């Protein structure tokens, strides 16, 4: 984050604004795992009093994005392989429900979602790849006709964005990702709910295996470097 003040409107939802800014910074990696956060520093950066910062940090701690730091204060929560695998289990279940409902409605997803995703994958722009992937899955949630799915999974996606950003900085998205997305979209449009469910569950499993494996390698590398 920039050390210069980030001006916010003096609205009743000041805590929510600070929470959202910090959550974005953590999700996108500009606030790195293990980075210490202090109320005084954040209050200065946001040009606010310490009270709304304290409340925002409490919310972030409740949601698992910050944790107690050694000594005092808080830090950005370290990425945990087991936790991410569990998040993918939840996402896989919700995605399966979403594609089943969407297939029952025979929804055709916008072709632009696919084209933007393939283009982002070719450019290797990490944030563009993450946003394109998120846009595809959000399109499925919308196609399901059940708004509770998107609401239920939104918080989990911030955790997934963290690990995707960390891994894709030094790697790249699987080349088959958008082929898998397109196959899922075709199954939905054809009304083949069982096929759509199988495809999206396999898609979530492959993503989980790849990202957790690479995250494990990164964590081990950092540990090895710290011991050297």
VENVENVEN-V548408 format. One record per pair of residues at least 6 apart in sequence whose ideal C-beta (glycine too) atoms are under 6 Angstrom apart, sorted by the first residue. I is the first residue (numbers start at 1). J is the second residue. Records with the same first field share a line. If there is no record, write none. Layout:
I: J + J
//
This chain:
1: 25 + 30
5: 47
6: 45 + 46
8: 17 + 46
14: 52
15: 52 + 55 + 56
18: 46 + 52 + 53 + 56
19: 56 + 59
25: 31
26: 65 + 76
27: 158 + 161 + 162
29: 165
31: 76
33: 76 + 78 + 79
34: 75 + 78
35: 76
36: 69 + 75
37: 74
38: 73
39: 50 + 53 + 54
42: 53
43: 50 + 53
57: 74
60: 66
65: 77
66: 74 + 76 + 77
67: 77
69: 75
79: 163
81: 212 + 215 + 216
84: 163 + 212
85: 208 + 212
87: 156 + 159
88: 204 + 208
90: 156
91: 156 + 204
92: 201 + 204
94: 149 + 153
95: 200 + 204
96: 197 + 200 + 201
98: 140 + 141 + 144 + 149
99: 140 + 188 + 196 + 197 + 200
100: 193 + 197
101: 144 + 145 + 146
102: 140 + 143 + 144 + 188
103: 188 + 191 + 193 + 196
104: 193
106: 191
107: 143 + 188
108: 189
109: 139 + 185
113: 135 + 136 + 139
114: 182
116: 132
117: 132 + 136 + 178
118: 178
120: 128 + 129 + 132
121: 129 + 173 + 178
124: 172
126: 168 + 169
129: 173
130: 161 + 164
136: 181
141: 149 + 150
163: 211 + 215
167: 211 + 214 + 215
171: 214
180: 203
183: 199
184: 196 + 199 + 200
187: 195 + 196 + 199
188: 196
//
